[in-house]
């Protein structure tokens, strides 16, 4: 009987302990849930400013970059390699006219060869004069012998002998003439070679580079200097495949350079490459710029604007764009039901502070323009200071109050 009473008390104590433990566990769990709920309620709502995505008439402008280069640029090579450059008459920056002598290559050897060729030519001409003088004497003797032979005053043998001399002298005269022609050809060739020892400017322009100094050896593959015309310049740049079909020859271009930040220069598209580079998916175009007053200089960095017309575009402010690290892709945050939602987008043309959106957004979407540096996908946000007119460009509406 006593054992049963003890056993009952032990069971009662165990049950009570279990109930107490469960109660404590339920209490702690409830406190944890309550505390977590309070933390959720207290989670910070990040203040942001938004703008509404809207359509806008935009000027279709392409902005490209390039380097200013001369239209005509010539490297001047020596025609006589393996000789010492004796004199160079120009320095960088000098203006030369077409045909001006700009350098002389060592001429001692060619002068000696010319003197020898002249002597050979004079000798050949003197020899011809001697032969022609002899021929005149023989011609007179032949005529006299023919007359005597007709009168039967001399034998046929003497007439044959004089005629043989006459024929041989005629042949010698022809050989002498041929020798003169050969000597004249050699002399002309050496005169050309002598002229090649002088280097002439092939075009008019400025000496933009000088690669050698007097005393250096002229080499066939090494230019002496470079001449460029600066009165007309060009810019070669590339246009993406999607815009390439809209480019036309003669289209006007606006050019700005860092040297004259407040000035706009104007040019025209003069050349359009007929093919697209399969690697870069771009096509090259060339823009010609008249350089009146020689204000621009070759090598300047240029920013080019091409006006292709107007079109209706879905746009957002550039300030709302975020770039994915290490890529050229963009994303924005859109406010939906009080939270920031990350959306990847594709962009098109840019005008001022606005960028065309070609994919990823719809008209009426509310895009974050200020405060996005603190955002993550899904975090709560609070729209503040979003009065109409914060962005004064027509067509962009910013609603007041929270979403």
BALOBA-1460 file (C-alpha; in Angstrom, 3 decimals):
// residues 403
<rec num="1" residu="x" x="0.000" y="0.000" z="0.000"/>
<rec num="2" residu="x" x="2.816" y="2.372" z="0.912"/>
<rec num="3" residu="x" x="4.627" y="1.450" z="-2.328"/>
<rec num="4" residu="x" x="1.561" y="2.343" z="-4.391"/>
<rec num="5" residu="x" x="1.260" y="5.721" z="-2.704"/>
<rec num="6" residu="x" x="4.937" y="6.471" z="-3.412"/>
<rec num="7" residu="x" x="4.575" y="5.374" z="-7.009"/>
<rec num="8" residu="x" x="1.546" y="7.649" z="-7.517"/>
<rec num="9" residu="x" x="3.354" y="10.618" z="-6.037"/>
<rec num="10" residu="x" x="6.353" y="10.007" z="-8.363"/>
<rec num="11" residu="x" x="4.099" y="9.887" z="-11.398"/>
<rec num="12" residu="x" x="2.358" y="13.061" z="-10.349"/>
<rec num="13" residu="x" x="5.672" y="14.840" z="-9.901"/>
<rec num="14" residu="x" x="6.917" y="13.671" z="-13.318"/>
<rec num="15" residu="x" x="3.732" y="14.788" z="-15.058"/>
<rec num="16" residu="x" x="3.888" y="18.128" z="-13.291"/>
<rec num="17" residu="x" x="7.502" y="18.594" z="-14.350"/>
<rec num="18" residu="x" x="6.647" y="17.779" z="-17.941"/>
<rec num="19" residu="x" x="3.737" y="20.213" z="-17.919"/>
<rec num="20" residu="x" x="5.927" y="22.875" z="-16.379"/>
<rec num="21" residu="x" x="8.657" y="22.334" z="-18.997"/>
<rec num="22" residu="x" x="6.156" y="22.510" z="-21.838"/>
<rec num="23" residu="x" x="4.696" y="25.667" z="-20.392"/>
<rec num="24" residu="x" x="8.096" y="27.297" z="-20.163"/>
<rec num="25" residu="x" x="8.909" y="26.229" z="-23.735"/>
<rec num="26" residu="x" x="5.613" y="27.594" z="-25.048"/>
<rec num="27" residu="x" x="6.178" y="30.846" z="-23.171"/>
<rec num="28" residu="x" x="9.684" y="31.252" z="-24.547"/>
<rec num="29" residu="x" x="8.561" y="30.456" z="-28.082"/>
<rec num="30" residu="x" x="5.757" y="32.985" z="-27.835"/>
<rec num="31" residu="x" x="8.199" y="35.623" z="-26.579"/>
<rec num="32" residu="x" x="10.554" y="34.805" z="-29.473"/>
<rec num="33" residu="x" x="7.757" y="35.155" z="-32.028"/>
<rec num="34" residu="x" x="6.600" y="38.385" z="-30.453"/>
<rec num="35" residu="x" x="10.136" y="39.776" z="-30.360"/>
<rec num="36" residu="x" x="10.714" y="38.819" z="-33.999"/>
<rec num="37" residu="x" x="7.440" y="40.423" z="-35.014"/>
<rec num="38" residu="x" x="8.439" y="43.605" z="-33.232"/>
<rec num="39" residu="x" x="11.810" y="43.557" z="-35.070"/>
<rec num="40" residu="x" x="10.030" y="43.126" z="-38.380"/>
<rec num="41" residu="x" x="7.754" y="46.008" z="-37.523"/>
<rec num="42" residu="x" x="10.758" y="48.090" z="-36.555"/>
<rec num="43" residu="x" x="12.788" y="47.270" z="-39.711"/>
<rec num="44" residu="x" x="13.973" y="50.495" z="-41.336"/>
<rec num="45" residu="x" x="12.085" y="51.728" z="-44.390"/>
<rec num="46" residu="x" x="14.655" y="53.379" z="-46.663"/>
<rec num="47" residu="x" x="13.638" y="56.822" z="-47.932"/>
<rec num="48" residu="x" x="13.745" y="57.155" z="-51.736"/>
<rec num="49" residu="x" x="12.667" y="59.495" z="-54.490"/>
<rec num="50" residu="x" x="10.939" y="58.110" z="-57.557"/>
<rec num="51" residu="x" x="9.894" y="59.115" z="-61.042"/>
<rec num="52" residu="x" x="7.297" y="57.602" z="-63.283"/>
<rec num="53" residu="x" x="8.445" y="55.991" z="-66.533"/>
<rec num="54" residu="x" x="6.878" y="57.873" z="-69.433"/>
<rec num="55" residu="x" x="7.183" y="58.376" z="-73.184"/>
<rec num="56" residu="x" x="9.064" y="61.363" z="-74.551"/>
<rec num="57" residu="x" x="9.972" y="62.766" z="-77.969"/>
<rec num="58" residu="x" x="13.748" y="62.512" z="-78.106"/>
<rec num="59" residu="x" x="16.300" y="63.662" z="-80.599"/>
<rec num="60" residu="x" x="17.954" y="60.585" z="-81.999"/>
<rec num="61" residu="x" x="21.577" y="61.485" z="-81.437"/>
<rec num="62" residu="x" x="24.565" y="59.173" z="-81.613"/>
<rec num="63" residu="x" x="27.541" y="60.139" z="-79.498"/>
<rec num="64" residu="x" x="30.835" y="58.647" z="-80.620"/>
<rec num="65" residu="x" x="34.507" y="59.334" z="-80.006"/>
<rec num="66" residu="x" x="37.536" y="59.325" z="-82.262"/>
<rec num="67" residu="x" x="40.924" y="60.823" z="-82.977"/>
<rec num="68" residu="x" x="41.503" y="63.759" z="-85.282"/>
<rec num="69" residu="x" x="43.728" y="62.724" z="-88.184"/>
<rec num="70" residu="x" x="44.839" y="64.462" z="-91.404"/>
<rec num="71" residu="x" x="43.083" y="63.449" z="-94.601"/>
<rec num="72" residu="x" x="46.441" y="63.275" z="-96.388"/>
<rec num="73" residu="x" x="49.369" y="61.819" z="-94.452"/>
<rec num="74" residu="x" x="52.448" y="60.532" z="-96.269"/>
<rec num="75" residu="x" x="55.564" y="58.789" z="-95.014"/>
<rec num="76" residu="x" x="58.525" y="59.754" z="-97.229"/>
<rec num="77" residu="x" x="60.933" y="56.885" z="-97.973"/>
<rec num="78" residu="x" x="64.384" y="57.115" z="-99.605"/>
<rec num="79" residu="x" x="64.643" y="55.654" z="-103.108"/>
<rec num="80" residu="x" x="68.343" y="54.898" z="-102.650"/>
<rec num="81" residu="x" x="68.884" y="52.623" z="-99.638"/>
<rec num="82" residu="x" x="72.256" y="51.777" z="-98.205"/>
<rec num="83" residu="x" x="73.657" y="55.311" z="-98.495"/>
<rec num="84" residu="x" x="74.450" y="57.912" z="-95.892"/>
<rec num="85" residu="x" x="71.898" y="60.693" z="-95.439"/>
<rec num="86" residu="x" x="73.975" y="63.783" z="-96.061"/>
<rec num="87" residu="x" x="71.524" y="66.620" z="-95.319"/>
<rec num="88" residu="x" x="67.963" y="67.069" z="-94.083"/>
<rec num="89" residu="x" x="66.569" y="70.540" z="-94.718"/>
<rec num="90" residu="x" x="63.395" y="70.437" z="-92.610"/>
<rec num="91" residu="x" x="62.335" y="70.007" z="-89.010"/>
<rec num="92" residu="x" x="59.042" y="69.000" z="-87.442"/>
<rec num="93" residu="x" x="56.459" y="71.721" z="-87.873"/>
<rec num="94" residu="x" x="57.998" y="73.118" z="-91.081"/>
<rec num="95" residu="x" x="55.693" y="73.661" z="-94.030"/>
<rec num="96" residu="x" x="56.863" y="72.237" z="-97.367"/>
<rec num="97" residu="x" x="55.450" y="72.482" z="-100.865"/>
<rec num="98" residu="x" x="55.138" y="69.631" z="-103.288"/>
<rec num="99" residu="x" x="58.452" y="69.221" z="-105.122"/>
<rec num="100" residu="x" x="60.629" y="70.933" z="-102.496"/>
<rec num="101" residu="x" x="63.978" y="69.253" z="-101.790"/>
<rec num="102" residu="x" x="63.784" y="68.016" z="-98.225"/>
<rec num="103" residu="x" x="66.890" y="65.792" z="-97.979"/>
<rec num="104" residu="x" x="70.040" y="64.756" z="-99.834"/>
<rec num="105" residu="x" x="71.623" y="61.312" z="-99.755"/>
<rec num="106" residu="x" x="75.408" y="60.948" z="-100.220"/>
<rec num="107" residu="x" x="76.187" y="61.680" z="-103.910"/>
<rec num="108" residu="x" x="79.951" y="61.170" z="-104.392"/>
<rec num="109" residu="x" x="79.641" y="57.746" z="-105.989"/>
<rec num="110" residu="x" x="76.785" y="58.667" z="-108.301"/>
<rec num="111" residu="x" x="78.593" y="61.837" z="-109.366"/>
<rec num="112" residu="x" x="81.653" y="59.778" z="-110.350"/>
<rec num="113" residu="x" x="79.441" y="57.356" z="-112.282"/>
<rec num="114" residu="x" x="77.759" y="60.259" z="-114.035"/>
<rec num="115" residu="x" x="81.139" y="61.693" z="-115.038"/>
<rec num="116" residu="x" x="82.189" y="58.313" z="-116.415"/>
<rec num="117" residu="x" x="78.927" y="57.929" z="-118.328"/>
<rec num="118" residu="x" x="79.289" y="61.449" z="-119.733"/>
<rec num="119" residu="x" x="82.812" y="60.663" z="-120.900"/>
<rec num="120" residu="x" x="81.641" y="57.425" z="-122.534"/>
<rec num="121" residu="x" x="78.850" y="59.316" z="-124.295"/>
<rec num="122" residu="x" x="81.232" y="62.014" z="-125.527"/>
<rec num="123" residu="x" x="83.647" y="59.336" z="-126.742"/>
<rec num="124" residu="x" x="80.869" y="57.538" z="-128.643"/>
<rec num="125" residu="x" x="79.781" y="60.784" z="-130.296"/>
<rec num="126" residu="x" x="83.385" y="61.637" z="-131.253"/>
<rec num="127" residu="x" x="83.834" y="58.181" z="-132.730"/>
<rec num="128" residu="x" x="80.696" y="58.670" z="-134.811"/>
<rec num="129" residu="x" x="82.066" y="61.954" z="-136.150"/>
<rec num="130" residu="x" x="85.316" y="60.239" z="-137.202"/>
<rec num="131" residu="x" x="83.428" y="57.454" z="-138.922"/>
<rec num="132" residu="x" x="81.143" y="59.884" z="-140.702"/>
<rec num="133" residu="x" x="84.175" y="61.916" z="-141.892"/>
<rec num="134" residu="x" x="85.813" y="58.751" z="-143.252"/>
<rec num="135" residu="x" x="82.562" y="57.773" z="-144.863"/>
<rec num="136" residu="x" x="82.438" y="61.048" z="-146.766"/>
<rec num="137" residu="x" x="85.957" y="60.473" z="-148.139"/>
<rec num="138" residu="x" x="85.138" y="56.905" z="-149.106"/>
<rec num="139" residu="x" x="81.886" y="58.059" z="-150.683"/>
<rec num="140" residu="x" x="83.806" y="60.479" z="-152.910"/>
<rec num="141" residu="x" x="86.333" y="57.755" z="-153.857"/>
<rec num="142" residu="x" x="83.523" y="55.329" z="-154.656"/>
<rec num="143" residu="x" x="81.840" y="57.837" z="-156.973"/>
<rec num="144" residu="x" x="85.138" y="58.541" z="-158.759"/>
<rec num="145" residu="x" x="85.923" y="54.792" z="-159.096"/>
<rec num="146" residu="x" x="82.496" y="54.116" z="-160.575"/>
<rec num="147" residu="x" x="83.091" y="56.852" z="-163.135"/>
<rec num="148" residu="x" x="86.541" y="55.462" z="-164.032"/>
<rec num="149" residu="x" x="85.158" y="51.935" z="-164.236"/>
<rec num="150" residu="x" x="82.493" y="53.059" z="-166.693"/>
<rec num="151" residu="x" x="85.236" y="54.567" z="-168.827"/>
<rec num="152" residu="x" x="87.109" y="51.267" z="-168.453"/>
<rec num="153" residu="x" x="90.024" y="53.108" z="-166.893"/>
<rec num="154" residu="x" x="90.273" y="50.762" z="-163.878"/>
<rec num="155" residu="x" x="89.700" y="47.146" z="-163.224"/>
<rec num="156" residu="x" x="86.524" y="45.811" z="-161.591"/>
<rec num="157" residu="x" x="88.604" y="44.685" z="-158.637"/>
<rec num="158" residu="x" x="89.367" y="48.256" z="-157.522"/>
<rec num="159" residu="x" x="85.687" y="49.214" z="-157.706"/>
<rec num="160" residu="x" x="84.732" y="46.178" z="-155.633"/>
<rec num="161" residu="x" x="87.362" y="47.074" z="-153.063"/>
<rec num="162" residu="x" x="86.127" y="50.654" z="-152.624"/>
<rec num="163" residu="x" x="82.509" y="49.500" z="-152.416"/>
<rec num="164" residu="x" x="83.502" y="47.002" z="-149.723"/>
<rec num="165" residu="x" x="85.166" y="49.799" z="-147.745"/>
<rec num="166" residu="x" x="82.070" y="51.937" z="-148.149"/>
<rec num="167" residu="x" x="79.735" y="49.172" z="-146.866"/>
<rec num="168" residu="x" x="82.022" y="48.451" z="-143.889"/>
<rec num="169" residu="x" x="82.149" y="52.137" z="-142.984"/>
<rec num="170" residu="x" x="78.347" y="52.388" z="-143.175"/>
<rec num="171" residu="x" x="78.050" y="49.458" z="-140.785"/>
<rec num="172" residu="x" x="80.601" y="51.056" z="-138.469"/>
<rec num="173" residu="x" x="78.520" y="54.243" z="-138.516"/>
<rec num="174" residu="x" x="75.416" y="52.304" z="-137.472"/>
<rec num="175" residu="x" x="77.358" y="50.595" z="-134.685"/>
<rec num="176" residu="x" x="78.623" y="53.977" z="-133.518"/>
<rec num="177" residu="x" x="75.075" y="55.311" z="-133.440"/>
<rec num="178" residu="x" x="73.971" y="52.266" z="-131.423"/>
<rec num="179" residu="x" x="76.843" y="52.867" z="-129.020"/>
<rec num="180" residu="x" x="75.726" y="56.465" z="-128.609"/>
<rec num="181" residu="x" x="72.168" y="55.327" z="-127.854"/>
<rec num="182" residu="x" x="73.468" y="52.877" z="-125.261"/>
<rec num="183" residu="x" x="75.683" y="55.533" z="-123.678"/>
<rec num="184" residu="x" x="72.771" y="57.984" z="-123.639"/>
<rec num="185" residu="x" x="70.553" y="55.392" z="-121.927"/>
<rec num="186" residu="x" x="73.201" y="54.755" z="-119.275"/>
<rec num="187" residu="x" x="73.613" y="58.482" z="-118.781"/>
<rec num="188" residu="x" x="69.851" y="59.032" z="-118.433"/>
<rec num="189" residu="x" x="69.571" y="56.169" z="-115.994"/>
<rec num="190" residu="x" x="72.354" y="57.619" z="-113.856"/>
<rec num="191" residu="x" x="70.755" y="61.057" z="-114.011"/>
<rec num="192" residu="x" x="67.529" y="59.528" z="-112.668"/>
<rec num="193" residu="x" x="69.514" y="57.788" z="-109.971"/>
<rec num="194" residu="x" x="71.239" y="61.076" z="-109.218"/>
<rec num="195" residu="x" x="67.857" y="62.769" z="-108.801"/>
<rec num="196" residu="x" x="66.825" y="59.935" z="-106.490"/>
<rec num="197" residu="x" x="69.692" y="60.955" z="-104.211"/>
<rec num="198" residu="x" x="67.611" y="64.050" z="-103.569"/>
<rec num="199" residu="x" x="64.400" y="63.486" z="-101.614"/>
<rec num="200" residu="x" x="61.476" y="65.648" z="-102.738"/>
<rec num="201" residu="x" x="58.218" y="66.415" z="-100.934"/>
<rec num="202" residu="x" x="55.475" y="64.316" z="-102.595"/>
<rec num="203" residu="x" x="52.695" y="66.542" z="-101.223"/>
<rec num="204" residu="x" x="52.331" y="69.966" z="-99.673"/>
<rec num="205" residu="x" x="51.880" y="70.013" z="-95.921"/>
<rec num="206" residu="x" x="53.522" y="70.134" z="-92.521"/>
<rec num="207" residu="x" x="56.350" y="67.887" z="-91.375"/>
<rec num="208" residu="x" x="54.619" y="66.024" z="-88.566"/>
<rec num="209" residu="x" x="57.459" y="63.599" z="-87.805"/>
<rec num="210" residu="x" x="61.171" y="63.177" z="-88.555"/>
<rec num="211" residu="x" x="62.577" y="59.719" z="-87.983"/>
<rec num="212" residu="x" x="66.293" y="60.101" z="-88.835"/>
<rec num="213" residu="x" x="69.114" y="62.617" z="-88.558"/>
<rec num="214" residu="x" x="71.932" y="63.505" z="-90.987"/>
<rec num="215" residu="x" x="74.634" y="60.825" z="-90.926"/>
<rec num="216" residu="x" x="72.219" y="57.934" z="-90.568"/>
<rec num="217" residu="x" x="72.015" y="55.163" z="-93.168"/>
<rec num="218" residu="x" x="69.051" y="55.281" z="-95.511"/>
<rec num="219" residu="x" x="67.041" y="52.050" z="-95.362"/>
<rec num="220" residu="x" x="64.352" y="50.850" z="-97.765"/>
<rec num="221" residu="x" x="61.785" y="50.053" z="-95.060"/>
<rec num="222" residu="x" x="62.445" y="53.081" z="-92.886"/>
<rec num="223" residu="x" x="60.858" y="56.458" z="-93.691"/>
<rec num="224" residu="x" x="62.811" y="59.676" z="-93.368"/>
<rec num="225" residu="x" x="59.882" y="61.813" z="-92.281"/>
<rec num="226" residu="x" x="56.129" y="62.249" z="-92.437"/>
<rec num="227" residu="x" x="54.196" y="65.032" z="-94.166"/>
<rec num="228" residu="x" x="50.571" y="65.716" z="-93.350"/>
<rec num="229" residu="x" x="48.046" y="68.209" z="-94.652"/>
<rec num="230" residu="x" x="46.258" y="70.066" z="-91.879"/>
<rec num="231" residu="x" x="43.852" y="72.175" z="-93.916"/>
<rec num="232" residu="x" x="41.372" y="69.302" z="-93.955"/>
<rec num="233" residu="x" x="41.094" y="66.701" z="-91.219"/>
<rec num="234" residu="x" x="39.126" y="63.543" z="-90.607"/>
<rec num="235" residu="x" x="37.774" y="61.490" z="-87.740"/>
<rec num="236" residu="x" x="37.372" y="57.739" z="-88.092"/>
<rec num="237" residu="x" x="34.902" y="56.245" z="-85.631"/>
<rec num="238" residu="x" x="32.668" y="53.177" z="-85.321"/>
<rec num="239" residu="x" x="28.880" y="52.885" z="-85.186"/>
<rec num="240" residu="x" x="27.028" y="49.919" z="-83.713"/>
<rec num="241" residu="x" x="25.265" y="47.510" z="-86.008"/>
<rec num="242" residu="x" x="21.769" y="48.585" z="-84.916"/>
<rec num="243" residu="x" x="22.465" y="52.243" z="-85.814"/>
<rec num="244" residu="x" x="24.641" y="51.642" z="-88.859"/>
<rec num="245" residu="x" x="21.736" y="51.380" z="-91.303"/>
<rec num="246" residu="x" x="20.622" y="54.918" z="-90.394"/>
<rec num="247" residu="x" x="23.952" y="56.520" z="-91.331"/>
<rec num="248" residu="x" x="24.039" y="58.413" z="-94.632"/>
<rec num="249" residu="x" x="26.880" y="59.935" z="-96.611"/>
<rec num="250" residu="x" x="26.830" y="63.723" z="-96.311"/>
<rec num="251" residu="x" x="25.161" y="63.644" z="-92.880"/>
<rec num="252" residu="x" x="26.304" y="66.534" z="-90.691"/>
<rec num="253" residu="x" x="28.292" y="65.969" z="-87.520"/>
<rec num="254" residu="x" x="29.101" y="68.134" z="-84.510"/>
<rec num="255" residu="x" x="32.611" y="67.798" z="-83.121"/>
<rec num="256" residu="x" x="34.016" y="68.973" z="-79.813"/>
<rec num="257" residu="x" x="37.625" y="68.730" z="-78.604"/>
<rec num="258" residu="x" x="39.080" y="69.267" z="-75.149"/>
<rec num="259" residu="x" x="41.324" y="72.074" z="-76.378"/>
<rec num="260" residu="x" x="38.243" y="74.216" z="-77.189"/>
<rec num="261" residu="x" x="35.523" y="72.969" z="-74.797"/>
<rec num="262" residu="x" x="33.108" y="75.810" z="-75.593"/>
<rec num="263" residu="x" x="33.415" y="75.585" z="-79.367"/>
<rec num="264" residu="x" x="31.588" y="73.293" z="-81.789"/>
<rec num="265" residu="x" x="33.170" y="72.288" z="-85.102"/>
<rec num="266" residu="x" x="31.126" y="70.930" z="-87.989"/>
<rec num="267" residu="x" x="31.898" y="68.201" z="-90.461"/>
<rec num="268" residu="x" x="30.206" y="65.735" z="-92.811"/>
<rec num="269" residu="x" x="30.277" y="61.989" z="-93.201"/>
<rec num="270" residu="x" x="32.426" y="61.376" z="-96.262"/>
<rec num="271" residu="x" x="32.955" y="57.612" z="-96.175"/>
<rec num="272" residu="x" x="30.937" y="54.670" z="-94.900"/>
<rec num="273" residu="x" x="32.566" y="51.268" z="-94.669"/>
<rec num="274" residu="x" x="30.407" y="48.793" z="-96.627"/>
<rec num="275" residu="x" x="30.991" y="45.954" z="-94.146"/>
<rec num="276" residu="x" x="30.447" y="45.272" z="-90.428"/>
<rec num="277" residu="x" x="33.251" y="43.958" z="-88.235"/>
<rec num="278" residu="x" x="32.029" y="40.484" z="-87.151"/>
<rec num="279" residu="x" x="33.956" y="40.691" z="-83.862"/>
<rec num="280" residu="x" x="32.887" y="44.134" z="-82.609"/>
<rec num="281" residu="x" x="29.621" y="44.301" z="-84.571"/>
<rec num="282" residu="x" x="30.414" y="47.861" z="-85.589"/>
<rec num="283" residu="x" x="30.979" y="49.651" z="-88.884"/>
<rec num="284" residu="x" x="33.523" y="52.392" z="-89.524"/>
<rec num="285" residu="x" x="32.625" y="55.826" z="-90.820"/>
<rec num="286" residu="x" x="34.870" y="58.764" z="-91.756"/>
<rec num="287" residu="x" x="33.988" y="62.378" z="-91.032"/>
<rec num="288" residu="x" x="35.748" y="65.216" z="-92.906"/>
<rec num="289" residu="x" x="36.331" y="68.556" z="-91.128"/>
<rec num="290" residu="x" x="37.544" y="71.740" z="-92.852"/>
<rec num="291" residu="x" x="40.300" y="73.178" z="-90.657"/>
<rec num="292" residu="x" x="40.177" y="76.862" z="-91.484"/>
<rec num="293" residu="x" x="42.871" y="78.745" z="-89.618"/>
<rec num="294" residu="x" x="44.526" y="75.460" z="-88.647"/>
<rec num="295" residu="x" x="42.847" y="75.565" z="-85.249"/>
<rec num="296" residu="x" x="42.532" y="71.804" z="-84.903"/>
<rec num="297" residu="x" x="45.580" y="69.562" z="-84.713"/>
<rec num="298" residu="x" x="46.112" y="65.945" z="-85.609"/>
<rec num="299" residu="x" x="46.003" y="63.641" z="-82.613"/>
<rec num="300" residu="x" x="43.318" y="65.563" z="-80.700"/>
<rec num="301" residu="x" x="40.634" y="63.499" z="-78.980"/>
<rec num="302" residu="x" x="37.220" y="64.299" z="-80.434"/>
<rec num="303" residu="x" x="33.633" y="63.742" z="-79.342"/>
<rec num="304" residu="x" x="31.216" y="63.382" z="-82.242"/>
<rec num="305" residu="x" x="27.449" y="63.881" z="-82.245"/>
<rec num="306" residu="x" x="25.360" y="62.635" z="-85.172"/>
<rec num="307" residu="x" x="21.729" y="63.726" z="-85.450"/>
<rec num="308" residu="x" x="19.602" y="60.929" z="-86.931"/>
<rec num="309" residu="x" x="16.156" y="62.507" z="-86.433"/>
<rec num="310" residu="x" x="13.500" y="62.216" z="-83.708"/>
<rec num="311" residu="x" x="11.528" y="59.330" z="-82.254"/>
<rec num="312" residu="x" x="9.132" y="58.559" z="-79.391"/>
<rec num="313" residu="x" x="10.927" y="56.693" z="-76.666"/>
<rec num="314" residu="x" x="10.273" y="55.261" z="-73.207"/>
<rec num="315" residu="x" x="12.794" y="57.042" z="-70.968"/>
<rec num="316" residu="x" x="14.045" y="57.415" z="-67.399"/>
<rec num="317" residu="x" x="16.592" y="59.781" z="-65.808"/>
<rec num="318" residu="x" x="20.213" y="58.695" z="-66.046"/>
<rec num="319" residu="x" x="20.526" y="59.086" z="-62.262"/>
<rec num="320" residu="x" x="18.352" y="56.019" z="-61.773"/>
<rec num="321" residu="x" x="20.728" y="53.700" z="-63.643"/>
<rec num="322" residu="x" x="22.922" y="51.199" z="-61.812"/>
<rec num="323" residu="x" x="25.631" y="49.178" z="-63.544"/>
<rec num="324" residu="x" x="26.302" y="45.527" z="-62.761"/>
<rec num="325" residu="x" x="29.975" y="45.221" z="-61.677"/>
<rec num="326" residu="x" x="32.307" y="44.002" z="-64.413"/>
<rec num="327" residu="x" x="29.660" y="44.232" z="-67.147"/>
<rec num="328" residu="x" x="28.035" y="46.793" z="-69.366"/>
<rec num="329" residu="x" x="24.548" y="45.811" z="-68.191"/>
<rec num="330" residu="x" x="22.255" y="48.113" z="-66.239"/>
<rec num="331" residu="x" x="19.517" y="47.644" z="-63.651"/>
<rec num="332" residu="x" x="17.096" y="49.895" z="-61.754"/>
<rec num="333" residu="x" x="14.930" y="49.647" z="-58.646"/>
<rec num="334" residu="x" x="11.177" y="49.922" z="-59.084"/>
<rec num="335" residu="x" x="8.880" y="50.556" z="-56.107"/>
<rec num="336" residu="x" x="6.068" y="47.983" z="-55.914"/>
<rec num="337" residu="x" x="3.791" y="47.590" z="-52.860"/>
<rec num="338" residu="x" x="6.130" y="49.543" z="-50.641"/>
<rec num="339" residu="x" x="9.238" y="47.523" z="-51.533"/>
<rec num="340" residu="x" x="12.164" y="47.943" z="-53.897"/>
<rec num="341" residu="x" x="12.180" y="45.475" z="-56.782"/>
<rec num="342" residu="x" x="15.382" y="45.053" z="-58.869"/>
<rec num="343" residu="x" x="14.825" y="44.957" z="-62.618"/>
<rec num="344" residu="x" x="17.406" y="44.399" z="-65.334"/>
<rec num="345" residu="x" x="17.011" y="46.734" z="-68.299"/>
<rec num="346" residu="x" x="18.381" y="47.440" z="-71.755"/>
<rec num="347" residu="x" x="19.116" y="50.997" z="-72.826"/>
<rec num="348" residu="x" x="19.040" y="52.846" z="-76.142"/>
<rec num="349" residu="x" x="19.799" y="56.435" z="-77.069"/>
<rec num="350" residu="x" x="20.759" y="59.104" z="-74.535"/>
<rec num="351" residu="x" x="19.728" y="62.741" z="-74.526"/>
<rec num="352" residu="x" x="20.835" y="65.051" z="-71.749"/>
<rec num="353" residu="x" x="19.834" y="63.453" z="-68.438"/>
<rec num="354" residu="x" x="17.496" y="60.909" z="-70.009"/>
<rec num="355" residu="x" x="18.062" y="57.418" z="-71.315"/>
<rec num="356" residu="x" x="15.831" y="55.358" z="-73.582"/>
<rec num="357" residu="x" x="14.674" y="52.020" z="-72.167"/>
<rec num="358" residu="x" x="14.303" y="49.340" z="-74.818"/>
<rec num="359" residu="x" x="13.515" y="46.419" z="-72.495"/>
<rec num="360" residu="x" x="12.748" y="45.754" z="-68.831"/>
<rec num="361" residu="x" x="10.301" y="48.555" z="-67.935"/>
<rec num="362" residu="x" x="6.789" y="49.654" z="-68.828"/>
<rec num="363" residu="x" x="5.093" y="53.000" z="-68.922"/>
<rec num="364" residu="x" x="3.973" y="53.984" z="-65.429"/>
<rec num="365" residu="x" x="6.598" y="51.978" z="-63.546"/>
<rec num="366" residu="x" x="7.910" y="53.943" z="-60.563"/>
<rec num="367" residu="x" x="11.680" y="54.029" z="-60.737"/>
<rec num="368" residu="x" x="13.932" y="55.062" z="-57.847"/>
<rec num="369" residu="x" x="16.111" y="58.049" z="-58.743"/>
<rec num="370" residu="x" x="17.559" y="58.892" z="-55.318"/>
<rec num="371" residu="x" x="18.519" y="56.546" z="-52.480"/>
<rec num="372" residu="x" x="19.151" y="53.429" z="-54.572"/>
<rec num="373" residu="x" x="22.687" y="53.059" z="-53.216"/>
<rec num="374" residu="x" x="21.175" y="51.680" z="-49.983"/>
<rec num="375" residu="x" x="18.673" y="49.376" z="-51.626"/>
<rec num="376" residu="x" x="18.518" y="45.646" z="-52.082"/>
<rec num="377" residu="x" x="15.888" y="43.604" z="-53.829"/>
<rec num="378" residu="x" x="12.798" y="43.345" z="-51.634"/>
<rec num="379" residu="x" x="13.679" y="45.869" z="-48.889"/>
<rec num="380" residu="x" x="10.899" y="48.204" z="-47.636"/>
<rec num="381" residu="x" x="11.064" y="51.766" z="-48.885"/>
<rec num="382" residu="x" x="9.390" y="55.060" z="-48.074"/>
<rec num="383" residu="x" x="8.834" y="57.570" z="-50.879"/>
<rec num="384" residu="x" x="9.756" y="61.070" z="-49.703"/>
<rec num="385" residu="x" x="10.189" y="64.486" z="-51.286"/>
<rec num="386" residu="x" x="8.657" y="63.307" z="-54.539"/>
<rec num="387" residu="x" x="6.800" y="66.425" z="-55.559"/>
<rec num="388" residu="x" x="5.757" y="66.991" z="-59.133"/>
<rec num="389" residu="x" x="8.409" y="69.070" z="-60.760"/>
<rec num="390" residu="x" x="11.383" y="67.603" z="-58.900"/>
<rec num="391" residu="x" x="12.415" y="66.664" z="-62.432"/>
<rec num="392" residu="x" x="11.223" y="69.495" z="-64.569"/>
<rec num="393" residu="x" x="11.349" y="67.668" z="-67.919"/>
<rec num="394" residu="x" x="7.762" y="67.425" z="-69.270"/>
<rec num="395" residu="x" x="6.272" y="63.950" z="-69.295"/>
<rec num="396" residu="x" x="7.909" y="62.745" z="-66.091"/>
<rec num="397" residu="x" x="5.351" y="62.496" z="-63.243"/>
<rec num="398" residu="x" x="6.306" y="61.866" z="-59.637"/>
<rec num="399" residu="x" x="3.484" y="60.988" z="-57.337"/>
<rec num="400" residu="x" x="3.375" y="62.187" z="-53.754"/>
<rec num="401" residu="x" x="3.011" y="59.952" z="-50.722"/>
<rec num="402" residu="x" x="3.854" y="56.370" z="-50.025"/>
<rec num="403" residu="x" x="3.031" y="53.525" z="-52.317"/>
